[in-house]
């Protein structure tokens, strides 16, 4: 059997089993291609070159077993491979941290060109915070894109930070990225010129309906309370004290725009365009947060 034929066969198996995607791929074919190429020791972008490769019996058996494990465990593929790719950069990941997939990464990839964030960043941007860093991917991407900055990569989870340290060291950035355990901003001094944050923002109803693949991830990194805004309320209240005069906060809120605008109806924000649209990531200046906005009393 050729590689492309095996991908088509196992893609159908994934589809029939009803697995959920969203941790690096969004469809069965791409998921099968990723897993099969990983099993064969091939890079994830090598399909065109190797599509006609004939598989040995041992390779076919290993691939069949891997797909069976993906179906039986309902774990994200990245937990099986111990690797995830974001903006073309590989990151180690395991069950201690959520699989990296933040749309903020797209904005960071543009920092060295005519990127979306350029209007707010410049020579004054030296100190950056990646809050809720998880496996450290956003901190690493920011350091790669913006070589003059130093970063703090902070998270409440000691387990997640252990994963972040692996990635910081893997990419040779230990001298520029400090990995810090902190409950929100409590253990961070600042002041920062830029804060990046992909926080727990999933509302309670959405958490209850998550597919098994998402439930395999640490709930601490996902659950944002009844309306998804629990962490964000505290962050917006405390952030100005940790920001320089011209600092900005880039915040990902996923599909929670309605809850965000209900919680902060008077807050002036800039919605940033990503591949997911213009309602997933927003930017807030320090001036907009001073004085900190009052969250709506209702959390409906």
C-alpha positions in Angstrom: 0.0 0.0 0.0 1.2 3.5 -0.9 1.4 6.2 1.7 -1.4 8.3 0.1 -3.6 5.2 0.0 -3.0 4.5 3.6 -3.8 8.1 4.5 -7.1 7.9 2.6 -7.9 4.6 4.3 -7.2 5.8 7.8 -8.8 9.1 7.2 -12.0 7.2 6.5 -11.5 5.3 9.8 -11.2 8.5 11.7 -14.2 10.0 10.0 -16.3 6.9 10.7 -15.2 6.8 14.4 -16.4 10.4 14.9 -13.3 11.7 16.4 -13.0 15.5 16.9 -10.3 17.8 15.5 -9.0 21.2 16.3 -5.6 20.5 17.8 -3.5 21.2 14.8 -5.8 19.9 12.1 -9.5 20.5 11.3 -10.3 17.4 9.2 -9.8 13.7 9.0 -7.4 13.7 6.0 -5.0 16.2 7.5 -5.1 14.4 10.8 -4.3 11.0 9.2 -1.5 12.6 7.1 0.0 14.1 10.2 -0.1 10.9 12.2 1.1 8.7 9.4 4.0 10.9 8.4 5.1 11.2 12.1 5.0 7.4 12.4 7.3 7.1 9.4 9.7 9.7 10.7 8.7 12.2 7.9 8.2 16.0 8.4 4.6 17.1 8.3 5.0 18.9 5.0 6.5 16.0 3.1 3.4 14.4 1.7 3.9 15.6 -1.9 7.4 14.1 -2.0 6.5 10.8 -0.3 2.9 10.2 -1.4 3.8 7.3 -3.7 6.1 5.6 -1.1 5.3 1.9 -0.7 4.8 1.0 3.0 6.4 -2.1 4.5 4.3 -4.6 6.4 5.8 -3.4 9.7 5.1 0.3 8.8 1.5 -0.5 7.9 1.0 -2.4 11.2 2.5 0.5 13.2 0.3 3.0 11.4 -2.8 0.9 12.0 -2.0 0.6 15.7 -1.5 4.4 16.0 -4.8 5.3 14.4 -6.5 2.7 16.6 -5.0 4.4 19.6 -6.2 7.8 18.4 -9.7 6.4 18.1 -9.7 4.5 21.3 -8.2 7.1 23.6 -9.8 10.2 22.0 -6.5 12.0 22.9 -5.5 14.9 20.6 -2.9 13.7 18.1 -0.3 16.0 19.6 -0.4 14.0 22.8 0.3 10.8 20.9 3.2 12.3 18.9 4.4 14.6 21.8 4.8 17.4 19.2 2.7 20.2 17.9 3.5 22.8 15.2 2.5 26.4 15.4 3.5 28.8 12.6 5.9 26.3 11.2 7.7 25.9 14.6 7.7 22.6 16.4 6.9 22.4 20.1 7.0 19.6 22.6 3.7 19.0 24.3 2.1 16.4 26.6 -0.9 16.0 28.9 0.4 18.6 31.3 -0.4 21.5 29.0 -3.0 22.2 26.4 -2.1 21.7 22.8 -0.8 25.1 21.4 -3.2 26.6 18.8 -3.6 30.3 19.8 -4.5 32.6 17.0 -2.2 35.2 18.6 0.6 33.2 17.0 -0.5 34.4 13.6 0.0 38.0 14.7 3.4 37.3 16.2 4.5 35.8 12.9 3.9 39.2 11.3 6.0 41.2 13.8 9.1 41.3 11.7 7.1 42.6 8.6 4.1 44.8 8.2 2.2 43.0 10.8 -1.1 43.7 12.5 0.5 44.7 15.7 3.1 47.1 14.2 1.0 50.2 14.9 1.2 49.6 18.6 4.7 48.2 18.9 8.1 49.8 18.2 11.4 50.8 19.7 9.7 51.2 23.1 8.8 47.5 23.2 11.4 45.8 25.3 9.6 43.7 28.0 6.9 41.3 27.1 4.8 39.0 29.2 3.2 35.8 27.9 0.5 35.2 30.6 -1.1 31.7 30.8 1.9 30.5 28.7 1.0 26.8 28.8 3.7 25.1 26.8 5.5 28.4 26.2 4.8 28.5 22.4 3.7 32.2 22.3 6.7 33.3 24.3 9.0 31.4 22.0 7.4 32.8 18.8 7.5 36.3 20.2 11.2 35.9 21.0 11.9 34.6 17.5 10.0 37.4 15.8 11.2 40.2 18.0 14.9 39.6 18.7 15.4 42.7 21.0 12.9 41.8 23.6 13.1 39.8 26.9 10.1 37.9 28.1 8.4 36.5 31.1 6.4 33.3 30.4 4.0 32.8 33.4 1.4 30.3 34.3 -0.4 29.1 37.4 0.3 25.4 36.6 3.7 24.1 37.6 3.1 21.1 35.3 2.5 23.4 32.3 5.6 25.4 33.1 7.7 22.2 33.1 6.6 21.7 29.5 7.3 25.4 28.7 10.9 25.0 30.0 11.4 22.2 27.6 10.4 24.4 24.7 12.4 27.4 25.8 15.5 25.3 26.1 14.7 23.4 22.9 14.8 26.7 20.9 17.8 28.1 22.7 15.9 31.0 24.4 16.6 30.4 28.1 18.7 33.6 28.3 15.7 35.7 27.1 12.7 34.0 28.4 12.1 33.6 32.2 9.6 30.9 33.1 7.6 32.0 36.2 4.9 30.4 38.3 2.2 33.0 39.0 -1.5 33.1 39.8 -2.4 35.7 37.2 -0.3 38.8 37.7 0.3 38.3 41.4 4.0 37.2 41.2 5.0 39.4 38.3 6.7 42.7 38.7 6.6 44.2 35.2 6.1 46.8 34.0 5.6 45.3 30.5 5.4 47.0 27.1 3.3 44.1 25.7 1.2 41.5 27.4 0.1 38.4 25.5 -2.6 36.3 27.0 -4.6 33.3 25.8 -6.4 32.6 29.1 -9.0 30.1 30.3 -12.2 31.6 28.7 -14.6 28.7 27.9 -18.0 29.3 29.5 -19.6 26.7 31.7 -22.1 25.5 29.2 -19.5 25.1 26.5 -17.2 23.2 28.9 -20.0 20.7 29.6 -20.4 20.1 25.8 -16.7 19.7 24.9 -15.7 16.7 22.9 -13.5 14.1 24.5 -10.3 15.4 22.8 -10.7 18.8 24.6 -11.6 17.1 27.9 -8.3 15.3 27.7 -6.6 18.7 28.2 -6.1 20.4 31.6 -9.4 22.0 32.6 -7.5 24.7 34.4 -6.3 26.0 31.1 -9.8 26.1 29.5 -12.6 26.8 32.1 -13.4 30.4 32.5 -16.4 30.2 34.8 -20.1 30.7 34.1 -19.6 33.2 31.3 -16.0 32.5 30.6 -14.8 35.9 31.9 -13.7 35.0 35.5 -9.9 35.2 34.8 -10.4 38.1 32.4 -12.2 40.3 34.9 -9.2 40.0 37.3 -6.7 40.5 34.5 -8.3 43.7 33.2 -8.5 45.0 36.8 -4.9 44.3 37.6 -3.1 44.8 34.3 -2.6 48.6 34.3 -0.3 48.4 37.3 1.9 46.0 35.3 2.0 48.0 32.1 4.1 50.9 30.9 2.5 54.0 29.6 2.2 52.9 26.0 1.8 49.2 26.7 -0.9 47.1 25.1 -2.6 43.8 26.0 -3.4 41.3 23.3 -6.1 38.9 24.5 -7.6 35.8 22.9 -11.2 35.1 23.9 -12.2 32.4 21.3 -15.9 32.3 20.7 -16.8 34.4 23.7 -17.2 37.8 22.2 -20.8 38.1 23.2 -19.9 37.3 26.8 -16.9 39.7 26.7 -18.9 42.6 25.4 -21.7 41.9 28.0 -19.1 41.9 30.8 -17.2 45.0 29.6 -19.8 47.1 27.6 -17.9 50.4 27.7 -14.3 49.1 27.2 -12.7 50.4 24.0 -10.9 47.6 22.2 -9.4 46.9 18.8 -10.5 43.6 17.2 -7.6 41.9 15.3 -8.0 39.9 12.1 -6.8 36.3 12.2 -7.6 33.3 10.0 -10.6 32.7 12.4 -12.1 36.1 11.7 -12.1 39.4 13.6 -13.8 38.3 16.8 -11.3 35.9 18.4 -8.4 38.2 19.4 -8.5 41.8 20.7 -6.1 44.5 21.7 -6.5 46.9 24.6 -4.3 49.9 25.4 -3.3 50.8 28.9 -5.1 54.0 28.5 -8.3 52.1 27.8 -7.8 50.1 31.0 -7.2 53.2 33.2 -9.2 53.3 35.3 -9.9 49.6 35.0 -13.4 48.9 33.5 -16.1 47.7 35.8 -17.4 44.3 34.7 -21.1 44.0 34.3 -22.8 42.7 37.4 -24.6 40.0 35.5 -22.8 36.9 34.3 -25.6 35.7 32.2 
